[in-house]
Amino acid sequence: MEKVAENVDAGAAAQLQLKLFGSWASSYTHRVQLAMRLKGLAFEYAEEDLGNKSDALLRLNPVYKKVPVLVHDGRSLAESVIILQYLDDAFPASRQLLPADAFDRAVARFWCHFGDDKLGPAVGAVFASTGEEQEAAVRQVHENLALIEAELREGAFKGRRFFGGDEVGFLDVVLGCGSYWLAVFEEVTGVQLVDAEAFPLFHAWLRDFEAQDEVRETIPSIDRLLEYARGLRQMLVAMAAGAGAGAASADAPTAAPPAAAPPAATTADIAVDI
């Protein structure tokens, strides 16, 4: 169970009645955890086994049956970005993650969508592929990072320490709680995704983001992430090879999934995107 934030009055914390259903390796879960820590909100945490989802999770999110799910005063919300925006709306007296200016809020939402729609899937493709397919995915990642670098250099975020300004904000949470996977994927796949010389501003932002106390409290240890990622990649690559082989060897024995990886049925639930 999650500890009550130190800067929240115990009486007030008891009234929040916030409970988060999540998974330790899910960057989507980390988004919500980090947002609540930044806002100083106390919450209870329930770890889900994605290979054997609880009846509570399936009841609270019957549409997608995935984490995270936030329950507030008995009412549930799914989808991390929706939850982040709700937290700002529901707790206006706490630190606001979205900008106050309407145009800046729209820009933050646009780049949030870019991360989930473009950059994240490209990073996931690098992790799950090999050979020419992987090379193409790496090029796509670099093209997407170049667009973000340009915004940091001369666009909407020029001169800012974080996307949110002087403090971590909405877009930092969305992009950052996933960008730590970049170093993990580089180690596991042996390909370079974030070149400090090619993307100096993005690289500096990521290092600064990861150094924040609330972020360090949220992100699992690198050793644990590496062990998990190695097992998952081995499974995904084996599954891809099996699909490519088709039914030509229907009677051939198949390798058992690595111990560190989740069951095959849950791979769609793993957050490997930005």
C-alpha positions in Angstrom: 0.0 0.0 0.0 1.2 3.5 -0.9 2.4 5.7 1.9 0.6 8.9 2.7 2.4 11.9 1.2 4.3 13.8 3.9 2.9 17.2 2.9 -0.7 16.1 3.2 -2.6 16.6 6.5 -3.6 13.2 7.9 -7.2 14.3 8.4 -7.4 15.7 4.8 -5.8 12.5 3.4 -8.4 10.4 5.0 -11.1 12.3 3.0 -9.4 11.8 -0.4 -10.3 8.2 -0.7 -8.0 7.7 -3.7 -7.1 4.2 -4.7 -4.9 3.3 -7.7 -4.9 -0.1 -9.4 -1.7 -0.5 -11.4 1.3 -2.6 -12.3 4.9 -2.0 -11.1 6.4 -2.1 -14.7 3.7 0.0 -16.3 4.7 3.5 -17.4 1.0 4.4 -17.5 0.7 3.5 -13.8 3.8 5.5 -13.1 2.2 8.6 -14.7 -0.6 8.6 -12.2 1.7 7.8 -9.3 4.0 10.6 -10.1 1.2 13.1 -10.7 -0.3 12.4 -7.3 3.0 12.7 -5.6 3.7 16.0 -7.4 0.3 17.2 -6.3 0.8 16.0 -2.7 -2.2 13.6 -2.8 -2.4 10.6 -0.5 -3.5 7.4 -2.2 -3.8 3.7 -1.7 -2.1 1.4 -4.2 -3.2 -2.0 -5.4 -0.7 -4.0 -7.5 -2.3 -6.1 -10.2 -1.1 -9.4 -11.6 -1.6 -8.8 -15.3 -1.6 -12.6 -15.9 -4.4 -13.0 -13.4 -6.4 -9.8 -13.2 -8.5 -9.2 -10.2 -12.3 -9.2 -10.2 -12.1 -5.6 -9.0 -10.0 -4.4 -12.0 -12.3 -6.2 -14.5 -15.3 -4.6 -12.8 -13.9 -1.1 -12.6 -12.5 -1.1 -16.2 -14.8 -3.5 -18.2 -14.0 -1.8 -21.5 -10.2 -2.2 -21.7 -9.5 -4.4 -18.7 -6.2 -2.6 -18.2 -4.3 -0.6 -15.6 -4.2 2.1 -14.4 -7.6 2.6 -12.8 -8.2 5.4 -10.3 -11.0 5.1 -7.8 -12.1 8.4 -6.2 -14.9 8.3 -3.6 -16.1 5.0 -5.1 -16.1 6.2 -8.7 -13.6 4.8 -11.2 -11.6 6.3 -14.1 -9.4 4.6 -16.6 -6.7 5.8 -19.1 -3.7 7.6 -17.6 -4.0 10.9 -19.6 -7.7 11.2 -18.6 -6.8 10.5 -15.0 -4.1 13.2 -15.0 -6.5 15.8 -16.3 -9.1 14.7 -13.8 -6.7 15.2 -10.9 -6.1 18.8 -12.0 -9.8 19.4 -12.2 -10.8 17.6 -9.0 -8.0 19.1 -6.9 -7.6 22.7 -8.1 -6.0 23.8 -4.8 -3.1 21.4 -5.3 -0.2 21.9 -7.7 -1.6 22.2 -11.2 0.1 20.1 -13.9 -1.5 21.6 -17.0 -0.5 25.2 -17.9 -2.9 28.0 -16.9 -3.0 29.5 -20.4 -5.5 27.9 -22.7 -3.2 27.8 -25.8 -0.3 26.3 -23.7 -2.7 23.7 -22.4 -3.6 22.7 -25.9 0.0 22.5 -27.0 0.8 20.3 -24.0 -2.1 18.0 -25.0 -1.0 17.9 -28.6 2.6 16.8 -27.7 1.1 14.3 -25.2 -0.8 12.8 -28.1 2.3 12.8 -30.3 4.1 10.8 -27.6 1.4 8.2 -27.3 0.6 8.1 -31.1 4.0 8.4 -32.7 7.1 8.1 -30.4 5.8 5.4 -28.1 4.8 2.9 -30.8 8.2 3.5 -32.6 10.1 2.7 -29.4 8.0 -0.4 -28.9 8.7 -1.6 -32.4 12.5 -1.2 -31.8 12.1 -3.4 -28.7 10.0 -6.1 -30.3 11.9 -6.5 -33.6 15.2 -7.4 -35.1 17.1 -6.8 -38.4 15.8 -4.5 -41.0 12.5 -4.0 -39.2 14.3 -2.8 -36.1 16.6 -0.5 -38.2 13.5 1.1 -39.7 11.9 1.5 -36.2 15.1 3.1 -34.9 15.0 5.7 -37.7 11.4 6.4 -36.8 12.4 7.0 -33.2 15.1 9.4 -34.2 12.8 11.3 -36.5 10.3 11.7 -33.7 13.0 12.8 -31.2 14.2 15.3 -33.7 10.8 16.9 -33.8 10.8 17.2 -30.0 14.3 18.5 -30.0 13.3 21.2 -32.4 10.5 22.3 -30.1 12.9 22.5 -27.2 15.4 24.4 -29.3 13.2 27.0 -31.1 9.6 26.1 -30.6 6.9 26.1 -27.9 9.3 25.0 -25.2 12.4 27.1 -26.0 14.4 28.1 -23.0 12.4 26.0 -20.5 14.0 23.7 -17.9 11.0 21.4 -18.3 8.1 21.2 -20.8 6.0 22.6 -18.0 8.4 25.5 -17.3 10.5 25.7 -14.1 8.7 22.7 -12.6 7.7 19.2 -13.9 4.3 19.5 -15.6 1.7 17.5 -17.5 3.8 16.8 -20.6 6.9 16.0 -18.5 4.9 13.4 -16.7 3.5 11.9 -19.9 6.8 11.8 -21.8 9.0 11.2 -18.8 7.2 8.2 -17.4 8.3 6.0 -20.3 11.5 7.7 -21.4 13.4 5.9 -18.7 12.7 2.8 -20.8 14.9 4.2 -23.5 18.1 3.5 -21.6 16.7 0.0 -20.7 15.9 -0.8 -24.3 19.3 0.5 -25.4 21.0 -1.9 -23.0 18.8 -4.9 -24.0 18.8 -4.4 -27.8 22.3 -2.9 -28.2 21.0 0.0 -30.3 21.3 3.7 -29.5 18.1 5.7 -29.3 19.0 8.9 -27.5 22.3 10.3 -28.7 23.4 13.2 -26.4 25.1 14.9 -29.4 22.1 14.5 -31.8 19.5 15.4 -29.1 21.3 17.5 -26.5 18.2 19.3 -25.2 16.1 16.2 -24.9 18.9 14.3 -23.3 19.5 17.1 -20.7 15.7 17.3 -20.0 15.5 13.6 -19.4 18.5 13.6 -17.0 17.0 16.5 -15.1 13.6 14.8 -15.0 15.0 11.5 -13.7 16.8 13.4 -10.9 13.6 14.8 -9.3 12.8 13.2 -5.9 9.3 12.3 -6.9 10.5 10.6 -10.1 13.2 8.7 -8.3 10.5 7.5 -5.8 8.2 6.4 -8.6 10.5 4.6 -11.2 11.6 1.0 -10.3 15.3 0.2 -10.0 17.2 -0.1 -13.3 18.3 -3.7 -12.4 14.7 -4.8 -12.0 13.6 -3.1 -15.2 16.5 -4.7 -17.1 15.7 -8.2 -15.9 12.0 -7.7 -16.8 12.9 -6.2 -20.3 15.3 -9.0 -21.2 12.7 -11.7 -20.5 10.0 -9.7 -22.3 12.1 -9.1 -25.4 13.1 -12.7 -25.6 9.4 -13.7 -25.6 8.4 -11.0 -28.1 11.2 -11.9 -30.6 10.4 -15.6 -30.3 6.7 -14.9 -30.9 7.5 -12.8 -34.0 9.8 -15.5 -35.3 7.0 -18.1 -34.8 4.5 -16.0 -36.6 6.9 -15.6 -39.5 7.4 -19.3 -39.7 3.7 -19.8 -40.1 2.3 -23.3 -39.9 5.3 -24.9 -41.7 6.5 -26.6 -38.5 3.3 -27.1 -36.6 4.7 -30.2 -34.8 8.0 -28.6 -33.9 8.6 -28.0 -30.2 8.5 -24.5 -28.9 10.7 -22.9 -26.4 9.3 -22.2 -22.9 8.9 -18.5 -22.1 11.7 -17.0 -20.0 11.0 -16.9 -16.3 11.4 -13.1 -16.1 8.8 -12.4 -18.7 5.0 -12.2 -18.2 2.6 -14.7 -19.7 2.2 -14.3 -23.4 -1.5 -13.3 -23.0 -0.5 -10.2 -21.1 2.1 -8.7 -23.5 -0.4 -6.3 -24.9 -0.8 -4.8 -21.4 2.9 -4.0 -21.0 3.7 -0.3 -21.3 6.8 -0.1 -23.4 5.9 3.2 -25.0 6.8 6.8 -24.1 
